Amino acid sequence: MTMKALKTILLALTGLLTGFMAQSQIATFHFNTELCEYTCTFDSTKYSREQLNNTIDYLWYPPYNYYDATVWELEDIDSLSTDLNQKACDANLYYLENLPFIDNTYWEKVRQNRILENLSTCRLREFTILAYSNPDTLMSYETVDSTCIFYRDALIAGGEKLLEAWDILIQDMKSRNGYPENIQAEYEEKLASDLKYEYARLDIMMFGWWNHANRLIFHMSNDGYMQMEFEKLFSKWEVECYEP
């Protein structure tokens, strides 16, 4: 083989190697969950670390930066704000609509579901906040069942109907609590107060209306499929977990 032919072969091999390296750039990605630390290998020509981080932080384990729509104390009712609720909801939606995520069919479906989850949750929170001062507002909220309607109607009616619904709620709470006598004692103390209607509204708003209405809206679960789909993005996946 002549020197010229050898040089030609070496140049060809170098070109092939360079082309291969350009097509596949191996990189390492680290992330942590509550109890585990992951070290993964991926092809950086397919997606970036930013896409991977955003997919974890906003699709797999979203931060749920929602504004509280219920309160525990009467004096906190006036601090509730639909504006602050909307601000938090808009921030969540901005991230979901504008950040770069893993661009495939599965994660795009998760992104769309997270958007639906955000919109559904924010709408319920807005109606709940408004209902503290104007319970009639709840008549315009459609995602309800018979239990939600029962508590909604009691909030609107007020008076004795509100107290009757409160008693039913307390009995239900006692049936599912390990210390029913504590619930009963607190209830009797509030019932004897001049503010009994306000206390009734406070409990029904949180434990009656909110708890039941919140179960009806769309919520995503972080099932095992998310981890399976995330693992598919890597050629190597190592995990080290710790005892809680």
C-alpha positions as MATLAB code, in Angstrom:
seq = 'MTMKALKTILLALTGLLTGFMAQSQIATFHFNTELCEYTCTFDSTKYSREQLNNTIDYLWYPPYNYYDATVWELEDIDSLSTDLNQKACDANLYYLENLPFIDNTYWEKVRQNRILENLSTCRLREFTILAYSNPDTLMSYETVDSTCIFYRDALIAGGEKLLEAWDILIQDMKSRNGYPENIQAEYEEKLASDLKYEYARLDIMMFGWWNHANRLIFHMSNDGYMQMEFEKLFSKWEVECYEP';
ca = [
       0.000    0.000    0.000;
       1.380    3.332   -0.991;
       1.754    6.244    1.413;
      -0.848    8.170   -0.584;
      -3.376    5.360   -0.265;
      -2.717    5.069    3.489;
      -3.280    8.780    3.974;
      -6.545    8.518    2.040;
      -7.764    5.693    4.298;
      -6.750    7.558    7.480;
      -8.541   10.688    6.310;
     -11.663    8.646    5.585;
     -11.570    7.002    9.002;
     -11.056   10.372   10.675;
     -14.038   11.727    8.788;
     -16.194    8.809    9.862;
     -15.122    9.176   13.494;
     -15.768   12.920   13.429;
     -19.188   12.344   11.882;
     -20.053    9.746   14.501;
     -19.006   12.047   17.343;
     -21.047   14.870   15.836;
     -24.095   12.613   15.646;
     -23.793   11.359   19.233;
     -22.385   13.419   22.102;
     -22.444   11.447   25.351;
     -23.067   13.541   28.468;
     -23.813   12.930   32.135;
     -26.906   14.151   33.953;
     -27.403   14.169   37.734;
     -30.616   14.692   39.672;
     -32.045   13.925   43.099;
     -35.402   12.908   44.494;
     -36.327   12.861   48.174;
     -34.465    9.640   48.940;
     -32.439    8.828   45.836;
     -29.578   10.221   43.776;
     -29.384    9.483   40.053;
     -26.456    9.531   37.636;
     -27.471    9.092   34.005;
     -25.840    9.096   30.587;
     -27.603   10.687   27.595;
     -27.032   11.867   24.038;
     -26.763   15.664   24.220;
     -27.520   16.019   20.497;
     -31.074   14.809   21.183;
     -31.958   17.027   24.150;
     -30.332   19.393   26.599;
     -29.821   19.412   30.352;
     -32.292   22.292   30.506;
     -34.972   20.162   28.867;
     -34.232   17.303   31.252;
     -34.319   19.557   34.332;
     -37.563   21.250   33.268;
     -39.196   17.910   32.570;
     -38.375   16.752   36.105;
     -39.212   20.028   37.852;
     -42.459   20.948   36.068;
     -43.856   17.746   34.555;
     -42.687   14.839   36.702;
     -42.449   16.598   40.093;
     -44.254   19.938   39.617;
     -43.838   22.557   42.363;
     -47.592   23.196   42.863;
     -47.202   26.886   43.664;
     -50.898   27.431   44.319;
     -52.507   30.102   46.458;
     -54.531   28.764   49.409;
     -58.258   29.129   48.780;
     -59.402   28.187   52.293;
     -58.527   29.428   55.771;
     -58.506   27.933   59.266;
     -59.411   31.064   61.244;
     -62.233   33.577   60.888;
     -59.853   36.524   60.987;
     -58.025   35.228   57.907;
     -61.045   35.327   55.594;
     -60.521   38.973   54.658;
     -56.965   38.231   53.558;
     -58.109   35.869   50.781;
     -57.388   37.327   47.351;
     -58.496   36.258   43.893;
     -55.743   38.481   42.474;
     -53.020   36.572   44.338;
     -54.611   33.304   43.283;
     -54.575   34.400   39.638;
     -50.977   35.569   39.913;
     -49.864   32.131   41.143;
     -51.895   30.383   38.463;
     -50.483   32.570   35.696;
     -46.945   31.806   36.868;
     -47.591   28.055   36.753;
     -49.125   28.361   33.304;
     -46.251   30.480   32.013;
     -43.713   27.788   32.911;
     -45.784   25.043   31.305;
     -46.350   26.995   28.101;
     -42.909   28.551   27.620;
     -40.129   26.416   29.086;
     -38.363   23.847   26.873;
     -39.275   20.254   27.762;
     -38.446   16.843   26.312;
     -40.140   16.962   22.928;
     -41.824   13.623   22.368;
     -45.385   12.356   22.327;
     -45.449   11.095   25.915;
     -44.056   14.206   27.616;
     -46.122   16.539   25.456;
     -49.224   14.691   26.682;
     -48.013   15.105   30.281;
     -47.466   18.815   29.649;
     -50.989   19.234   28.292;
     -52.384   17.345   31.293;
     -50.416   19.559   33.694;
     -51.935   22.604   31.995;
     -55.421   21.116   32.408;
     -54.653   20.323   36.043;
     -53.501   23.895   36.633;
     -56.546   25.461   34.964;
     -59.003   23.188   36.810;
     -57.383   23.778   40.190;
     -57.151   27.531   39.719;
     -60.779   27.808   38.673;
     -61.967   25.924   41.757;
     -59.765   28.086   43.967;
     -61.163   31.272   42.473;
     -64.789   30.225   43.036;
     -64.011   29.066   46.565;
     -62.378   32.368   47.508;
     -65.325   34.321   46.107;
     -67.822   32.111   47.956;
     -66.623   33.251   51.381;
     -68.247   36.617   50.778;
     -70.778   35.614   48.130;
     -71.779   31.917   48.273;
     -74.206   32.430   45.361;
     -71.081   32.442   43.173;
     -70.891   28.660   43.540;
     -74.053   28.280   41.443;
     -71.892   29.064   38.388;
     -69.387   26.309   39.173;
     -70.320   23.164   37.218;
     -67.969   20.395   38.410;
     -70.074   19.184   41.335;
     -71.728   16.053   42.697;
     -74.623   15.636   45.127;
     -72.369   16.189   48.172;
     -70.961   19.428   46.748;
     -74.492   20.596   45.951;
     -75.625   19.811   49.501;
     -72.897   21.944   51.051;
     -73.216   24.638   48.387;
     -76.956   25.007   49.024;
     -76.386   25.177   52.787;
     -73.799   27.943   52.358;
     -76.205   29.917   50.185;
     -79.214   29.392   52.449;
     -77.394   30.186   55.697;
     -79.318   30.137   58.999;
     -80.636   26.839   60.303;
     -79.900   25.006   57.068;
     -76.243   25.977   57.464;
     -76.217   24.661   61.045;
     -77.892   21.398   59.985;
     -75.268   20.847   57.278;
     -72.544   21.671   59.807;
     -73.827   18.987   62.189;
     -73.880   16.417   59.360;
     -70.329   17.395   58.402;
     -69.108   17.030   61.995;
     -70.660   13.571   62.323;
     -68.937   12.522   59.100;
     -65.598   13.913   60.281;
     -65.945   12.093   63.613;
     -66.582    8.788   61.837;
     -63.212    9.062   60.068;
     -61.110   10.425   62.924;
     -59.196    8.577   65.628;
     -60.231   11.140   68.259;
     -63.909   11.909   67.591;
     -64.391   13.256   71.110;
     -62.005   16.131   70.354;
     -63.950   17.072   67.238;
     -67.224   16.934   69.178;
     -65.888   19.088   72.018;
     -64.608   21.763   69.643;
     -67.886   21.683   67.723;
     -69.978   22.153   70.872;
     -67.811   25.072   71.969;
     -68.233   26.803   68.623;
     -71.952   26.015   68.497;
     -72.435   27.819   71.819;
     -70.653   30.906   70.490;
     -72.313   34.052   69.138;
     -70.254   33.389   66.020;
     -71.699   29.918   65.411;
     -72.865   30.747   61.869;
     -69.437   32.064   60.964;
     -67.793   28.940   62.397;
     -70.251   26.754   60.512;
     -69.377   28.505   57.265;
     -65.653   28.178   58.006;
     -65.826   24.397   58.509;
     -68.202   23.756   55.615;
     -66.119   25.801   53.200;
     -62.977   23.778   53.920;
     -64.078   20.298   54.969;
     -67.402   20.163   53.132;
     -67.330   22.154   49.920;
     -63.583   22.335   49.178;
     -62.605   18.785   50.102;
     -65.362   17.254   47.989;
     -65.089   19.635   45.024;
     -61.315   19.162   44.903;
     -61.755   15.401   44.505;
     -63.784   15.926   41.344;
     -61.327   17.990   39.335;
     -58.501   16.578   37.243;
     -55.336   15.642   39.147;
     -52.354   13.833   37.644;
     -50.689   11.090   39.628;
     -46.937   10.484   39.492;
     -47.306    6.846   38.534;
     -44.506    4.457   37.615;
     -44.919    5.189   33.899;
     -43.318    8.612   34.297;
     -40.111    7.104   35.641;
     -40.151    4.430   32.938;
     -40.507    7.076   30.226;
     -37.812    9.234   31.777;
     -35.419    6.289   31.970;
     -35.872    5.745   28.214;
     -34.083    9.040   27.602;
     -30.783    7.624   28.883;
     -28.360    4.971   27.723;
     -27.223    4.386   31.324;
     -29.143    4.861   34.554;
     -27.588    4.485   38.012;
     -29.400    5.139   41.261;
     -28.369    5.227   44.909;
     -31.102    5.456   47.539;
     -30.904    6.121   51.263;
     -32.881    4.945   54.251;
     -35.449    7.551   55.395;
];
